[in-house]
Amino acid sequence: MTVKGENIRINKLSIDTSEVIVEGNISSLSYSDKETEKTKGNFMSKIFK
């Protein structure tokens, strides 16, 4: 998941419930479920297995 904008803050990040609360001026939100990205070991794939 990619969040772009200004003054972005992560207020909650729960690995147990896979919940993320983001606040700020969000201008773009995108999600990719490509198998190649999951195998790269990126941050989000490690958190939300």
C-alpha distance matrix in Angstrom:
0.0 3.8 6.6 10.0 13.4 16.4 17.4 14.0 14.7 13.1 16.0 15.2 13.2 14.9 14.7 17.5 16.2 12.4 12.4 10.6 12.7 11.8 14.8 15.9 16.3 13.0 13.6 10.4 7.3 5.6 4.3 6.5 8.9 11.3 13.7 14.3 10.9 11.4 14.9 14.1 13.5 10.3 9.7 7.1 9.4 12.3 11.5 10.8 13.6
3.8 0.0 3.8 6.5 10.2 13.2 14.8 11.8 13.3 12.6 15.9 16.0 14.6 17.0 17.3 20.4 19.1 15.4 14.8 12.2 13.3 11.4 13.7 13.9 13.8 10.6 10.8 7.8 5.7 5.2 6.3 8.6 11.7 13.5 16.2 16.1 12.6 14.0 17.1 15.6 15.2 11.7 11.0 9.5 12.3 14.8 14.1 14.2 17.0
6.6 3.8 0.0 3.8 6.8 9.8 11.3 8.4 10.4 10.5 13.7 14.5 14.0 16.9 18.0 21.0 19.5 16.1 14.6 11.4 11.4 8.7 10.3 10.2 10.0 6.9 7.9 5.8 4.7 6.7 8.9 11.9 15.0 17.1 19.9 19.9 16.4 17.6 20.7 19.1 18.5 14.8 13.4 11.9 15.2 17.3 16.0 16.1 19.4
10.0 6.5 3.8 0.0 3.8 7.2 9.7 7.9 11.0 12.3 15.5 17.1 17.0 20.2 21.5 24.6 23.1 19.8 18.1 14.7 14.1 10.7 11.1 9.6 8.5 5.9 5.8 5.0 6.5 8.8 11.8 14.5 17.9 19.6 22.5 22.1 18.7 20.4 23.2 21.3 20.9 17.2 16.0 15.2 18.4 20.4 19.3 19.8 23.0
13.4 10.2 6.8 3.8 0.0 3.8 6.9 6.5 10.2 12.5 15.3 17.6 18.3 21.7 23.5 26.4 24.8 21.9 19.6 16.1 14.5 10.8 9.9 7.3 5.4 4.4 4.8 6.6 9.0 12.0 15.1 18.1 21.5 23.3 26.3 25.9 22.5 24.1 26.9 24.9 24.3 20.6 19.0 18.3 21.7 23.4 22.0 22.6 26.0
16.4 13.2 9.8 7.2 3.8 0.0 3.8 5.4 9.1 12.3 14.7 17.6 18.8 22.5 24.6 27.6 26.2 23.5 21.0 17.3 15.2 11.4 9.6 6.3 5.1 6.6 7.9 10.3 12.5 15.6 18.5 21.5 24.8 26.7 29.4 28.9 25.4 26.8 29.5 27.3 26.4 22.6 20.7 20.3 24.0 25.2 23.6 24.6 28.2
17.4 14.8 11.3 9.7 6.9 3.8 0.0 3.8 6.5 10.1 12.1 15.4 17.1 20.8 23.3 26.1 24.9 22.7 19.9 16.2 13.8 10.2 7.9 5.1 6.3 8.5 11.0 13.1 14.5 17.7 20.2 23.2 26.2 28.3 30.8 30.4 26.7 27.7 30.3 28.1 26.8 23.1 20.6 20.4 24.2 24.9 22.9 24.3 27.9
14.0 11.8 8.4 7.9 6.5 5.4 3.8 0.0 3.8 6.9 9.4 12.3 13.6 17.3 19.6 22.5 21.3 18.9 16.3 12.5 10.4 6.8 5.6 4.4 6.6 7.2 10.2 11.4 11.9 14.9 17.0 20.1 22.9 25.1 27.5 27.3 23.6 24.3 27.1 25.1 23.6 20.0 17.4 16.8 20.6 21.4 19.3 20.5 24.2
14.7 13.3 10.4 11.0 10.2 9.1 6.5 3.8 0.0 3.8 6.0 9.0 10.8 14.5 17.1 19.9 18.9 17.0 14.2 10.6 8.4 5.6 5.2 6.3 9.6 10.2 13.6 14.3 14.0 16.7 18.1 21.1 23.5 25.9 27.8 27.9 24.1 24.2 27.0 25.2 23.2 19.7 16.6 16.1 19.9 20.1 17.6 19.1 22.8
13.1 12.6 10.5 12.3 12.5 12.3 10.1 6.9 3.8 0.0 3.8 5.7 7.0 10.7 13.4 16.1 15.3 13.4 10.8 7.3 5.9 4.6 6.5 9.0 12.2 11.9 15.3 15.2 13.9 16.1 16.7 19.6 21.4 24.0 25.7 26.0 22.2 21.9 24.6 23.2 20.9 17.6 14.3 13.4 17.1 17.1 14.2 15.7 19.4
16.0 15.9 13.7 15.5 15.3 14.7 12.1 9.4 6.0 3.8 0.0 3.8 7.0 10.1 13.4 15.5 14.5 13.5 10.4 7.7 5.4 5.9 7.0 10.2 13.8 14.1 17.7 17.9 16.6 18.9 19.3 22.3 23.9 26.7 28.2 28.9 25.2 24.5 27.3 26.2 23.6 20.6 17.1 16.0 19.3 19.1 15.8 17.0 20.7
15.2 16.0 14.5 17.1 17.6 17.6 15.4 12.3 9.0 5.7 3.8 0.0 3.8 6.4 9.9 11.7 10.8 10.2 7.3 5.4 4.9 7.3 9.7 13.2 16.6 16.1 19.5 19.1 17.0 18.7 18.5 21.1 22.1 25.1 26.3 27.2 23.7 22.5 25.3 24.6 21.8 19.2 15.6 14.1 17.1 16.6 13.1 14.1 17.6
13.2 14.6 14.0 17.0 18.3 18.8 17.1 13.6 10.8 7.0 7.0 3.8 0.0 3.8 6.6 9.1 8.9 7.5 5.9 4.6 6.7 8.8 12.1 15.3 18.3 17.2 20.2 19.1 16.6 17.6 16.7 18.9 19.5 22.3 23.1 24.0 20.6 19.1 21.8 21.2 18.2 15.9 12.4 10.8 13.6 12.8 9.3 10.5 14.0
14.9 17.0 16.9 20.2 21.7 22.5 20.8 17.3 14.5 10.7 10.1 6.4 3.8 0.0 3.8 5.4 5.6 5.5 5.2 6.5 9.1 12.0 15.3 18.7 21.6 20.3 23.3 21.9 18.9 19.5 17.9 19.8 19.7 22.6 22.9 24.3 21.2 19.0 21.6 21.7 18.5 16.8 13.5 11.7 13.5 12.4 8.7 9.3 12.3
14.7 17.3 18.0 21.5 23.5 24.6 23.3 19.6 17.1 13.4 13.4 9.9 6.6 3.8 0.0 3.8 5.7 5.0 7.1 8.8 12.1 14.7 18.3 21.4 24.1 22.4 25.0 23.1 19.9 19.7 17.6 18.7 18.1 20.7 20.5 21.9 19.1 16.5 18.7 19.1 15.9 14.8 11.9 10.1 11.0 9.5 5.9 6.6 8.9
17.5 20.4 21.0 24.6 26.4 27.6 26.1 22.5 19.9 16.1 15.5 11.7 9.1 5.4 3.8 0.0 3.8 5.8 8.0 10.8 13.8 17.0 20.4 23.8 26.6 24.9 27.6 25.7 22.4 22.2 19.9 21.1 20.0 22.7 22.4 24.2 21.7 18.8 21.1 22.0 18.8 18.1 15.5 13.4 13.7 12.4 9.2 8.7 10.2
16.2 19.1 19.5 23.1 24.8 26.2 24.9 21.3 18.9 15.3 14.5 10.8 8.9 5.6 5.7 3.8 0.0 3.8 5.3 8.9 11.8 15.2 18.5 22.0 24.6 22.7 25.4 23.6 20.2 20.3 18.1 19.7 18.8 22.0 22.1 24.3 21.7 19.1 21.9 22.9 20.0 18.9 16.4 13.6 14.3 13.9 10.5 9.0 11.1
12.4 15.4 16.1 19.8 21.9 23.5 22.7 18.9 17.0 13.4 13.5 10.2 7.5 5.5 5.0 5.8 3.8 0.0 3.8 6.7 10.3 13.1 16.7 20.0 22.2 20.0 22.4 20.4 16.9 16.7 14.5 16.0 15.4 18.5 18.9 20.9 18.2 15.9 18.9 19.6 17.0 15.6 13.1 10.1 11.0 11.2 7.8 6.1 9.0
12.4 14.8 14.6 18.1 19.6 21.0 19.9 16.3 14.2 10.8 10.4 7.3 5.9 5.2 7.1 8.0 5.3 3.8 0.0 3.8 6.7 10.0 13.4 16.8 19.2 17.4 20.2 18.6 15.5 16.1 14.7 17.0 17.1 20.4 21.4 23.2 20.2 18.4 21.6 21.9 19.4 17.4 14.6 11.6 13.5 13.9 10.3 9.3 12.6
10.6 12.2 11.4 14.7 16.1 17.3 16.2 12.5 10.6 7.3 7.7 5.4 4.6 6.5 8.8 10.8 8.9 6.7 3.8 0.0 3.8 6.4 10.0 13.3 15.8 14.1 17.0 15.8 13.0 14.1 13.4 16.2 17.1 20.3 21.7 23.0 19.6 18.4 21.7 21.4 19.0 16.3 13.3 10.8 13.5 14.1 10.7 10.5 14.3
12.7 13.3 11.4 14.1 14.5 15.2 13.8 10.4 8.4 5.9 5.4 4.9 6.7 9.1 12.1 13.8 11.8 10.3 6.7 3.8 0.0 3.8 6.8 10.4 13.2 12.2 15.6 15.1 13.0 15.1 15.3 18.5 19.9 23.1 24.9 26.0 22.6 21.8 25.0 24.4 22.2 19.3 16.2 14.0 17.0 17.6 14.3 14.3 18.1
11.8 11.4 8.7 10.7 10.8 11.4 10.2 6.8 5.6 4.6 5.9 7.3 8.8 12.0 14.7 17.0 15.2 13.1 10.0 6.4 3.8 0.0 3.8 6.9 9.7 8.8 12.3 12.3 10.9 13.5 14.6 17.9 20.0 22.9 25.0 25.8 22.2 22.0 25.2 24.2 22.2 18.9 16.0 14.2 17.7 18.5 15.7 16.1 19.9
14.8 13.7 10.3 11.1 9.9 9.6 7.9 5.6 5.2 6.5 7.0 9.7 12.1 15.3 18.3 20.4 18.5 16.7 13.4 10.0 6.8 3.8 0.0 3.8 7.1 7.7 11.5 12.7 12.3 15.6 17.3 20.8 23.2 26.0 28.4 28.9 25.3 25.5 28.6 27.4 25.6 22.1 19.3 17.8 21.3 22.2 19.4 19.9 23.7
15.9 13.9 10.2 9.6 7.3 6.3 5.1 4.4 6.3 9.0 10.2 13.2 15.3 18.7 21.4 23.8 22.0 20.0 16.8 13.3 10.4 6.9 3.8 0.0 3.8 5.8 9.3 11.4 12.2 15.7 18.1 21.6 24.4 27.0 29.6 29.8 26.2 26.9 30.0 28.4 26.9 23.3 20.8 19.6 23.2 24.3 21.9 22.5 26.2
16.3 13.8 10.0 8.5 5.4 5.1 6.3 6.6 9.6 12.2 13.8 16.6 18.3 21.6 24.1 26.6 24.6 22.2 19.2 15.8 13.2 9.7 7.1 3.8 0.0 3.8 6.4 9.3 11.1 14.8 17.8 21.3 24.4 26.8 29.8 29.9 26.4 27.5 30.7 29.0 28.0 24.3 22.3 21.0 24.6 26.1 24.0 24.3 28.0
13.0 10.6 6.9 5.9 4.4 6.6 8.5 7.2 10.2 11.9 14.1 16.1 17.2 20.3 22.4 24.9 22.7 20.0 17.4 14.1 12.2 8.8 7.7 5.8 3.8 0.0 3.8 5.8 7.3 11.1 14.1 17.6 20.8 23.2 26.2 26.5 23.1 24.3 27.5 26.1 25.3 21.7 19.9 18.4 21.7 23.6 21.7 21.7 25.2
13.6 10.8 7.9 5.8 4.8 7.9 11.0 10.2 13.6 15.3 17.7 19.5 20.2 23.3 25.0 27.6 25.4 22.4 20.2 17.0 15.6 12.3 11.5 9.3 6.4 3.8 0.0 3.8 7.1 10.3 13.9 17.1 20.6 22.6 25.9 25.9 22.9 24.6 27.7 26.1 26.0 22.3 21.2 19.7 22.8 25.1 23.6 23.5 26.8
10.4 7.8 5.8 5.0 6.6 10.3 13.1 11.4 14.3 15.2 17.9 19.1 19.1 21.9 23.1 25.7 23.6 20.4 18.6 15.8 15.1 12.3 12.7 11.4 9.3 5.8 3.8 0.0 3.8 6.6 10.3 13.3 16.9 18.8 22.2 22.3 19.3 21.1 24.3 22.9 22.9 19.5 18.7 17.0 19.8 22.4 21.2 20.8 23.8
7.3 5.7 4.7 6.5 9.0 12.5 14.5 11.9 14.0 13.9 16.6 17.0 16.6 18.9 19.9 22.4 20.2 16.9 15.5 13.0 13.0 10.9 12.3 12.2 11.1 7.3 7.1 3.8 0.0 3.8 7.0 10.4 13.7 16.1 19.4 19.9 16.9 18.2 21.6 20.7 20.5 17.1 16.3 14.1 16.6 19.4 18.1 17.3 20.3
5.6 5.2 6.7 8.8 12.0 15.6 17.7 14.9 16.7 16.1 18.9 18.7 17.6 19.5 19.7 22.2 20.3 16.7 16.1 14.1 15.1 13.5 15.6 15.7 14.8 11.1 10.3 6.6 3.8 0.0 3.8 6.8 10.3 12.4 15.8 16.4 13.7 15.2 18.6 17.9 18.1 15.1 15.0 12.7 14.6 17.8 17.1 15.9 18.5
4.3 6.3 8.9 11.8 15.1 18.5 20.2 17.0 18.1 16.7 19.3 18.5 16.7 17.9 17.6 19.9 18.1 14.5 14.7 13.4 15.3 14.6 17.3 18.1 17.8 14.1 13.9 10.3 7.0 3.8 0.0 3.8 6.7 9.4 12.5 13.6 11.0 12.0 15.6 15.4 15.6 13.0 13.2 10.4 11.6 15.1 14.6 13.0 15.2
6.5 8.6 11.9 14.5 18.1 21.5 23.2 20.1 21.1 19.6 22.3 21.1 18.9 19.8 18.7 21.1 19.7 16.0 17.0 16.2 18.5 17.9 20.8 21.6 21.3 17.6 17.1 13.3 10.4 6.8 3.8 0.0 3.8 5.7 9.1 10.1 8.0 9.4 12.7 12.9 13.8 11.8 13.0 10.6 10.7 14.4 14.9 13.2 14.5
8.9 11.7 15.0 17.9 21.5 24.8 26.2 22.9 23.5 21.4 23.9 22.1 19.5 19.7 18.1 20.0 18.8 15.4 17.1 17.1 19.9 20.0 23.2 24.4 24.4 20.8 20.6 16.9 13.7 10.3 6.7 3.8 0.0 3.8 6.3 8.6 7.4 7.5 10.9 12.2 13.0 12.0 13.5 10.9 9.7 13.4 14.2 11.9 12.3
11.3 13.5 17.1 19.6 23.3 26.7 28.3 25.1 25.9 24.0 26.7 25.1 22.3 22.6 20.7 22.7 22.0 18.5 20.4 20.3 23.1 22.9 26.0 27.0 26.8 23.2 22.6 18.8 16.1 12.4 9.4 5.7 3.8 0.0 3.8 5.4 5.5 6.7 9.1 10.5 12.3 11.9 14.3 12.6 10.9 14.5 16.1 14.3 14.1
13.7 16.2 19.9 22.5 26.3 29.4 30.8 27.5 27.8 25.7 28.2 26.3 23.1 22.9 20.5 22.4 22.1 18.9 21.4 21.7 24.9 25.0 28.4 29.6 29.8 26.2 25.9 22.2 19.4 15.8 12.5 9.1 6.3 3.8 0.0 3.8 5.5 5.2 6.5 9.0 10.9 11.7 14.4 13.0 10.4 13.5 15.7 14.0 12.8
14.3 16.1 19.9 22.1 25.9 28.9 30.4 27.3 27.9 26.0 28.9 27.2 24.0 24.3 21.9 24.2 24.3 20.9 23.2 23.0 26.0 25.8 28.9 29.8 29.9 26.5 25.9 22.3 19.9 16.4 13.6 10.1 8.6 5.4 3.8 0.0 3.8 5.5 5.3 6.6 9.5 10.4 13.8 13.3 11.0 13.8 16.5 15.6 14.7
10.9 12.6 16.4 18.7 22.5 25.4 26.7 23.6 24.1 22.2 25.2 23.7 20.6 21.2 19.1 21.7 21.7 18.2 20.2 19.6 22.6 22.2 25.3 26.2 26.4 23.1 22.9 19.3 16.9 13.7 11.0 8.0 7.4 5.5 5.5 3.8 0.0 3.8 5.4 5.2 7.4 7.1 10.3 9.9 8.2 11.2 13.6 13.1 12.9
11.4 14.0 17.6 20.4 24.1 26.8 27.7 24.3 24.2 21.9 24.5 22.5 19.1 19.0 16.5 18.8 19.1 15.9 18.4 18.4 21.8 22.0 25.5 26.9 27.5 24.3 24.6 21.1 18.2 15.2 12.0 9.4 7.5 6.7 5.2 5.5 3.8 0.0 3.8 5.5 6.0 6.8 9.5 8.6 5.7 8.5 11.1 10.3 9.4
14.9 17.1 20.7 23.2 26.9 29.5 30.3 27.1 27.0 24.6 27.3 25.3 21.8 21.6 18.7 21.1 21.9 18.9 21.6 21.7 25.0 25.2 28.6 30.0 30.7 27.5 27.7 24.3 21.6 18.6 15.6 12.7 10.9 9.1 6.5 5.3 5.4 3.8 0.0 3.8 5.4 7.9 11.1 11.3 8.3 9.8 13.2 12.9 11.4
14.1 15.6 19.1 21.3 24.9 27.3 28.1 25.1 25.2 23.2 26.2 24.6 21.2 21.7 19.1 22.0 22.9 19.6 21.9 21.4 24.4 24.2 27.4 28.4 29.0 26.1 26.1 22.9 20.7 17.9 15.4 12.9 12.2 10.5 9.0 6.6 5.2 5.5 3.8 0.0 3.8 5.7 9.3 10.6 8.6 9.9 13.2 13.9 13.2
13.5 15.2 18.5 20.9 24.3 26.4 26.8 23.6 23.2 20.9 23.6 21.8 18.2 18.5 15.9 18.8 20.0 17.0 19.4 19.0 22.2 22.2 25.6 26.9 28.0 25.3 26.0 22.9 20.5 18.1 15.6 13.8 13.0 12.3 10.9 9.5 7.4 6.0 5.4 3.8 0.0 3.8 6.6 8.3 6.3 6.4 10.0 11.3 10.7
10.3 11.7 14.8 17.2 20.6 22.6 23.1 20.0 19.7 17.6 20.6 19.2 15.9 16.8 14.8 18.1 18.9 15.6 17.4 16.3 19.3 18.9 22.1 23.3 24.3 21.7 22.3 19.5 17.1 15.1 13.0 11.8 12.0 11.9 11.7 10.4 7.1 6.8 7.9 5.7 3.8 0.0 3.8 5.8 5.6 6.5 9.0 10.5 11.3
9.7 11.0 13.4 16.0 19.0 20.7 20.6 17.4 16.6 14.3 17.1 15.6 12.4 13.5 11.9 15.5 16.4 13.1 14.6 13.3 16.2 16.0 19.3 20.8 22.3 19.9 21.2 18.7 16.3 15.0 13.2 13.0 13.5 14.3 14.4 13.8 10.3 9.5 11.1 9.3 6.6 3.8 0.0 3.8 5.6 5.4 6.5 8.9 10.7
7.1 9.5 11.9 15.2 18.3 20.3 20.4 16.8 16.1 13.4 16.0 14.1 10.8 11.7 10.1 13.4 13.6 10.1 11.6 10.8 14.0 14.2 17.8 19.6 21.0 18.4 19.7 17.0 14.1 12.7 10.4 10.6 10.9 12.6 13.0 13.3 9.9 8.6 11.3 10.6 8.3 5.8 3.8 0.0 3.8 5.4 5.1 6.1 8.6
9.4 12.3 15.2 18.4 21.7 24.0 24.2 20.6 19.9 17.1 19.3 17.1 13.6 13.5 11.0 13.7 14.3 11.0 13.5 13.5 17.0 17.7 21.3 23.2 24.6 21.7 22.8 19.8 16.6 14.6 11.6 10.7 9.7 10.9 10.4 11.0 8.2 5.7 8.3 8.6 6.3 5.6 5.6 3.8 0.0 3.8 5.5 5.4 6.0
12.3 14.8 17.3 20.4 23.4 25.2 24.9 21.4 20.1 17.1 19.1 16.6 12.8 12.4 9.5 12.4 13.9 11.2 13.9 14.1 17.6 18.5 22.2 24.3 26.1 23.6 25.1 22.4 19.4 17.8 15.1 14.4 13.4 14.5 13.5 13.8 11.2 8.5 9.8 9.9 6.4 6.5 5.4 5.4 3.8 0.0 3.8 5.8 6.0
11.5 14.1 16.0 19.3 22.0 23.6 22.9 19.3 17.6 14.2 15.8 13.1 9.3 8.7 5.9 9.2 10.5 7.8 10.3 10.7 14.3 15.7 19.4 21.9 24.0 21.7 23.6 21.2 18.1 17.1 14.6 14.9 14.2 16.1 15.7 16.5 13.6 11.1 13.2 13.2 10.0 9.0 6.5 5.1 5.5 3.8 0.0 3.8 6.0
10.8 14.2 16.1 19.8 22.6 24.6 24.3 20.5 19.1 15.7 17.0 14.1 10.5 9.3 6.6 8.7 9.0 6.1 9.3 10.5 14.3 16.1 19.9 22.5 24.3 21.7 23.5 20.8 17.3 15.9 13.0 13.2 11.9 14.3 14.0 15.6 13.1 10.3 12.9 13.9 11.3 10.5 8.9 6.1 5.4 5.8 3.8 0.0 3.8
13.6 17.0 19.4 23.0 26.0 28.2 27.9 24.2 22.8 19.4 20.7 17.6 14.0 12.3 8.9 10.2 11.1 9.0 12.6 14.3 18.1 19.9 23.7 26.2 28.0 25.2 26.8 23.8 20.3 18.5 15.2 14.5 12.3 14.1 12.8 14.7 12.9 9.4 11.4 13.2 10.7 11.3 10.7 8.6 6.0 6.0 6.0 3.8 0.0
